């Protein structure tokens, strides 16, 4: 995983993976205007809460959105984990395993900072939880 950093919707600086190591990291790319994101994001918010304290961290990357719309959306759907603002796609460009225009998409990074799985398109809590459990067993 290359180092990605930026400002979160809360106005804080965040560097990944440094800020979340040595946990498994789920990175989800989304936008408030994305129809598929509107379906998957509430499930991811609930999954992140259910996995608290189990060695899994979630980070969102909000693509080409306004901070106000993104904040409202993230709060509404319960995504309480950090959300990096990526207005121009510079953060996403560092994640070369993900399409630059295809959202939503998700990466699962193992404890050694290696990309262990990717999902292009929408996911749901059950699929993502299965992947996370597999990565936990393997790392």
C-alpha positions as CSV (number, residue, x, y, z in Angstrom):
1,X,0.0,0.0,0.0
2,X,1.5,3.3,-1.0
3,X,1.3,6.0,1.6
4,X,-1.8,8.2,1.1
5,X,-2.5,11.3,3.1
6,X,-4.8,14.2,3.2
7,X,-7.4,16.1,5.1
8,X,-10.5,14.3,6.5
9,X,-14.0,15.6,6.5
10,X,-13.4,16.4,10.2
11,X,-10.6,18.8,9.1
12,X,-7.8,16.5,10.5
13,X,-4.7,15.3,8.7
14,X,-4.5,11.5,8.2
15,X,-1.8,9.3,6.8
16,X,-2.6,5.8,5.8
17,X,-1.3,3.2,6.6
18,X,0.8,4.9,9.4
19,X,-2.2,6.1,11.4
20,X,-4.0,2.8,11.3
21,X,-1.2,0.2,11.4
22,X,-0.9,-2.7,12.5
23,X,-4.6,-3.3,11.7
24,X,-6.2,-4.6,8.6
25,X,-7.4,-1.6,6.7
26,X,-10.5,-1.4,4.6
27,X,-10.3,1.6,2.1
28,X,-13.6,2.4,0.5
29,X,-13.9,5.0,-2.4
30,X,-17.2,6.7,-2.5
31,X,-19.2,9.9,-3.2
32,X,-22.4,11.2,-2.0
33,X,-23.8,11.5,-5.5
34,X,-23.0,7.8,-6.4
35,X,-26.1,5.7,-6.4
36,X,-24.3,2.4,-5.6
37,X,-22.5,4.2,-2.8
38,X,-25.8,5.2,-1.3
39,X,-26.7,1.5,-1.1
40,X,-23.4,0.2,0.3
41,X,-22.3,2.9,2.6
42,X,-24.9,2.3,5.4
43,X,-23.8,-1.4,5.5
44,X,-20.1,-0.4,5.6
45,X,-20.8,2.0,8.5
46,X,-22.5,-0.7,10.5
47,X,-19.8,-3.2,9.7
48,X,-17.1,-0.9,10.8
49,X,-18.9,-0.4,14.1
50,X,-19.4,-4.1,14.6
51,X,-15.7,-4.8,14.0
52,X,-14.4,-2.1,16.5
53,X,-11.7,-3.6,18.7
54,X,-11.1,-6.5,16.3
55,X,-8.0,-5.2,14.5
56,X,-9.8,-3.7,11.6
57,X,-9.8,0.0,10.6
58,X,-11.9,1.6,7.9
59,X,-11.0,4.7,5.9
60,X,-13.1,6.3,3.3
61,X,-12.0,8.3,0.3
62,X,-14.6,10.8,-0.8
63,X,-14.2,11.4,-4.6
64,X,-15.0,14.6,-6.5
65,X,-17.6,15.8,-4.0
66,X,-18.2,18.9,-1.9
67,X,-17.2,18.6,1.7
68,X,-20.7,19.7,2.9
69,X,-22.5,17.1,0.8
70,X,-20.0,14.4,1.9
71,X,-20.2,15.3,5.6
72,X,-24.0,15.2,5.5
73,X,-24.1,11.9,3.6
74,X,-21.4,10.3,5.9
75,X,-23.3,11.3,9.0
76,X,-26.7,10.2,7.6
77,X,-25.5,6.7,6.7
78,X,-23.4,6.2,9.9
79,X,-19.9,6.2,8.4
80,X,-18.2,7.3,11.6
81,X,-14.7,6.3,10.4
82,X,-12.3,8.9,8.9
83,X,-13.1,10.1,5.4
84,X,-10.3,11.6,3.2
85,X,-11.3,14.4,0.9
86,X,-10.1,13.8,-2.7
87,X,-11.6,16.5,-4.8
88,X,-9.2,16.1,-7.7
89,X,-8.5,12.3,-7.7
90,X,-4.9,12.7,-6.5
91,X,-5.3,10.2,-3.6
92,X,-7.1,7.7,-5.7
93,X,-4.4,7.9,-8.4
94,X,-1.9,6.5,-5.9
95,X,-4.1,3.4,-5.5
96,X,-3.2,1.9,-8.9
97,X,-5.2,-1.3,-8.3
98,X,-8.4,0.7,-8.3
99,X,-10.0,2.4,-11.4
100,X,-9.6,6.1,-11.5
101,X,-13.3,6.7,-12.3
102,X,-15.0,3.5,-11.1
103,X,-16.7,4.1,-7.8
104,X,-17.5,2.6,-5.4
105,X,-14.5,0.4,-5.0
106,X,-12.8,-1.1,-2.0
107,X,-9.4,-2.4,-1.0
108,X,-8.6,-4.6,2.0
109,X,-5.0,-4.2,3.2
110,X,-3.4,-6.8,5.5
111,X,-1.4,-6.1,8.6
112,X,1.8,-6.1,6.5
113,X,0.5,-3.2,4.4
114,X,0.0,-5.5,1.4
115,X,-3.2,-5.2,-0.7
116,X,-5.0,-8.5,0.0
117,X,-8.3,-8.0,-1.8
118,X,-10.1,-5.5,-4.0
119,X,-13.7,-5.1,-5.0
120,X,-14.6,-3.0,-8.1
121,X,-18.1,-1.9,-7.8
122,X,-20.5,-2.1,-4.8
123,X,-20.1,-4.6,-2.0
124,X,-22.2,-5.5,1.0
125,X,-21.4,-6.2,4.6
126,X,-21.6,-10.0,4.3
127,X,-19.2,-10.2,1.3
128,X,-16.7,-7.7,2.9
129,X,-16.9,-9.4,6.3
130,X,-16.0,-12.8,4.7
131,X,-13.0,-11.2,3.0
132,X,-11.8,-9.5,6.2
133,X,-12.1,-12.8,8.1
134,X,-10.0,-14.5,5.5
135,X,-7.4,-11.8,5.6
136,X,-7.3,-12.0,9.4
137,X,-6.7,-15.8,9.2
138,X,-3.9,-15.4,6.6
139,X,-2.0,-12.5,8.2
